[in-house]
């Protein structure tokens, strides 16, 4: 046997063994890649669902904000109308008409005069508050 034949006989099984080993490693790498691709697909689907829910939430918040602003404008309109409507007040035989702003100013003035902390009579303050409460309703 010459040296070339000896060498081919010596290296041939290892090359075939290396090929089998490399093929096995390649198959394992393909399995890993497929597994990772499935994980990526699942994460992308999860992300899309979260994105869809987020966009829906933002859209709902925008709608609610618009509705809330419209309700606040309507409330302010009705409040302004209510404050400008005078309330009739019977004072003896005379009828006096007061706006809610005037009633509030009277209440503050009476509180400054008759509040117990300011040296006033608490019973008199209660009577005034009861009379003014009927006007505010």
N, C-alpha and C positions, 0 to 999 in steps of 0.2 A: 504494500500500500504506500502510495506516495503521500507527500505532505498535504496536498490539496484535497485529496479524498478524505484524509484523516480530519482535516479542518472542517469540511462540509458535513461530515458525519457528526462532528462534535458540536457545531453551531446550528445545525438544522433543527433539532428538537427544541432548542431554546427560542429560535425565531418563531416556530410554530406555537410554542407555549406563550411567547410574547404576543403573538397575534390574537390568540384566544383570550389572553388576559386583557389586551387592549379592546377587543370587541366587547368583553364583559363590562369594562369600565365605561365604554361608549354607551352601552345599553343602560347602565345605571345612571349615567349623566342625562340621557334622554328621559328616563323615568322622573328624575329630579326636575328637569325642565318642565315636563308636562304637569307635574304636581304644582310647581311654582306658577305656571300659567293659569291653572285652575284657581289657585289662591288669588292671583291678580284679578281674574274675572269676578270672583266673589267679592273682593274688595271694591272693584269698580261698580258693581251692582249695588253694593251697600252705600257707596258714596253717592251714586245717582239717586237712590231713595232718600238719603239725608238731604241732598240738594233740592229734590222735589218738595220735601216737607218744609224746608227752610223757605223756599220761594212761595209756597202756599201760606205759610205763617206771615211772611212779609206782606203778601197781597191782602190777607185778612186784616193785618194791622193798619194798612193804608185805608182800607174800606172803613174800618171802625173809626179811625181818626177823622175821616171825612164826615161820617155820620155824627160823631161827637161834636165836631166843629159846627155842623149845621144845627144840632140841638142847642149848643151854647149860644149861637146867634139868635135862635128863636127864643130861648130863655131870656136873653138880654133885652130883646124887643119887648117881650111881655112884661118884664120887670120895669122897663122904662115907661111903658104904658100905664102900669099899675101905680107907679110913683107920681105920674102926672094927673091921675084921677083924684079929685078932691073927695074927702070922706065927710059926709054930713055929721055934725056934732051938735047935740041938743044942749044948749046952755041956758037953763031956765026956760023962758018962753021963746028965746031966740034960737035960730039954727045957724051954726057956724060950720063952714066947710074948710077942711084942712087937708093938705097933701101929706103923704107918708113922710116926706122930708121934714115938713113942719111939725108933725107929731113927734118925730125923733128929736128934733131940736127942743121941743117942749119937755120931753122926757129927760133930756140931759140937764136942762135948766132946773127942773124940779128936783132932780137928784142932787145937784149942787146945793140947793137950798135945804132940802129935808133929809139928806142921807145921815144916818146916825154917826158915821165917822166925821162928819162935818158939823156935828152938834145939833142935828135936826131930830125930828120925831119920826121913829120908824113906822108908827101906825099911820101917820099922815102920808109918808112915802108909799106905803102899801096901798092906801086908798087911791092915790094918784096913779100908781102903776096899774091898778085894776081898771080904772077909768080909761087910761090910755091903751091898755090891752084890747079893750072892746073896739077901739077905733082902728087898730091895726089889722083886725080880722076881716 
